[in-house]
Amino acid sequence: MPTNANNEDNISLLAENITKRFPGTVALDNVTFDLEYGEVHGLLGQNGAGKSTLLKILYGYYRPDSGRIVIQGREVRLHNTADARKHGIILVNQEITLMPHLTVYENIALLGFLWGKAFSDFDKNKIRSQIKDLMGKYGIELNPDLKIRELNAASKMLVQILAALSMNAKIILFDEPTSPMSLRETEQILDVIRALKKNGISITFVTHKIQEAIEICDRITVLRNGKAIGTVNSSNVTEKELAEMMLGIELKGFYSVKEGWVNKAIEMENVSKVPLIELHDVHTIPIKPTDVPLRGVNLKIYDGEVVAVFGLIGAGKSELGRLLVGLGKISKGMVLYYGKPIKIKSPTHALEKYKIAYLSEDRKTDGIIPHYSVASNISASALSLISKIKFLLDLRKEHDLAVTMIRSFNIKTSSPYVKITSLSGGNQQKVLVARGLASKVKLLIIDEPTVGVDIGAKIEIRKTIYKLSKEDNVSVLVLTSDLDEALGMADRLYFMHEGKIIREYAIKPDNVEDVRRKVIEDLAQASTYNAQLT
Amino acid sequence: MSSSDGKTETVAVEKRRAQRSALRKFLDFYNQQEIARPLIPFIIILVVSIALSPQYFLSPSNLKVVLFQSAPIILLAIGEGIIIIMGSIDLTPGSVAGLSALVTGLVTLSTGNIALAITIAILAGLATGVINGLLVSKFKVYSFIATLAGLEIWRAVDLTITGGSPIYGLTQYSFLMIDFHTFIPLVFMIALAITLIFWYLLTRTTWGRIIYGIGSNEEAVRLAGAHADLAKFLAFTIAGLLYGLAGVMLVATGGYVVDPWTAYGYELYAIAAAVLGGIALTGGTGHPIGPFFGALILTILTDILIIMGITQYTIQEIIIGIILIAAAPALTRGLRWVK
């Protein structure tokens, strides 16, 4: 399978048969990855495919459960990131720790030249001239006296690259370097990567953007659900082939999700009805700098319907979901609730007035409430349903609710009253989805309902969401970067790309493969379209 | 022979394992039962105190001293405990309790109406709580900064309204010390009743549930659609009310004298009592009854030090500080058998 396995001497870094498990999921399953000298090797995959996990293993941040790592012909054990840096491996990503209030050259000095040295003289002029030399060598233009917080995303990345170069990095690992960048910034970074390559530095480039991978990489390894699907030379592969490898072409048991239920899209074809929620040409202003602005979203959700919005990272799905619970700023367009324009102020307002709830994709930061029991986590959005006279909790009702949900979702817990943190990741995820459905809302928005859980739990979660949605007539908006999930769960599917809804598909039992092909085409086209803009 | 050796060895190993697992079971239980956290140190300090000086410590008059001195600290600790459970901090208990005590004294002097004085004093406490609550929940000021300002301002107000001089002879408030011929004074009964009320409020109401949630993961609670800001505002307001009531008690327990420095530094007692009561400063955890025992532990500690002849204030403070450092990690994080 690896195309160049014949010549061991060429290999700068080899990770062989790497397996890594996290509670509730296998993040990497027997993955082999090799990097030649002076090569750009791309890692392509969807959200949760295992790209970042592999990168973190190469950087010594995680230790693999099994498998070995060989650097320049010598097997090594990377106990921590300092080990990796000693071997000349450096990770460059978006969240890395630059010091925002120090200047460019101070950051390079601290993270590069002086790294690992507790006391050493800080010769301003010498370091300054060394940085100038590096900049000249790699064609980087940057004012070294600017403060980090004054820089844009690309320049911040350049600072990290310079720091890596100042430590004589031989291998640089890039984790989604371009995802928050504009097209021009992206081009700037890609140019620098080409210069690095010309100087013999090996590069691993993690991305979910197909066109970008083809443009910059020599070889591309595609990961899906923690497995290496294949390694291809980028010169003889098309976007469509890569999209297929990335998204998967076999479906297996996913359609059983909808077994026994009438498709709402079909049922309602002849009924003219007012949608529960309609977005009419909605544009937004980003709240955080990393947010993707919506640039004209038209979308309808009818009562009792399961609608999926499919798109890769950076499509603006989370921003869309958050907007519907009042966490977004609309600059143009409007949100209609049964035909009436509304303004949603906050998640509380959305829940109480319009019966809309949103479950975040980030289980840790704004999903689970770690000190709560399983039962309390389930009832967190349903406090008004489990209380008498407004504010007194009815623990009996809470118990019944928790027990019902634990049974429906088959949550593996010894009791409803153990802390949620004692559960595995997959079961924690089930608890969160249960929270959404327990709140008896009209519209439940679930952001990546099954990311980071194993395949069994995935199917269970999808089935239960679909079943409860139909039983209780709850509309569900699934925001997902997993095409199987979108096709398997949804009555209707929207394809979203860079803040825009590109197309809408009704999914019927007989046209699933058809829709899949079209969505893959859409994705390949959207990627090409972007590349042409540059 | 070797097999029999092996057998005895296995038996020994198993026995050791059984013993160890009994200890582990106890520690597991201890870790799970938040109520056990303050109870165990409380029992230890009680036993040690009795052992050190049974005749003095157990005398009804000493017990009464311990109980009435603990009463205002209990109220301050409950208020502070609610705030700490939210993951915030409140530095105003001392200054506000002082303010309330002074207001009690001043109103009593000018009107002679005890009921009016107590009402106004408690309302003063409530008002400071409303201000803290608005600053933190509405204007998003960090609780540390907002209440640090309160700490300074209310103490300055204390000094201003009295002109710096004490108010003597407030013996009208001796009714708070009535003990119904037991050693339990009325102030302690009130403190106990309030403890039980807050146990109920924190575990059986949506407000209490949200308070714990905010301390655990505020973002998640907000996203789940709970009234987080309202709960925060109420928490600070209620805490202010409790500090106000504590101030009224201080008039009686402080010997019917109030001065501008009444309850000076009590915010630290309140925080210490909450932490000794097993409420982690990181928020989200801790049993509602913790502050009650925490306050008792602090009071007993001071009491036994005095009985032992250590009357110097500074040395008492040092000893309390050391015990707090030793106890806090185990209390707030729970003991870990293995790291």
Interface residues (C-beta under 8 A of the other chain):
Chain A: V325 S346 P347 T348 A350 L351 E352 A357 Y358 S360 T365 D366 G367 I368 I369 P370 H371 Y372 S376 A380 S381 L383 S384 S387 K390 F391 L392 L393 L395 R435 S439
Chain B: R204 T205 T206 W207 R209 I210 Y212 G213 G215 S216 N217 E219 A220 V221 R222 L223 A224 G225 A226 H227 A228 G284 T285
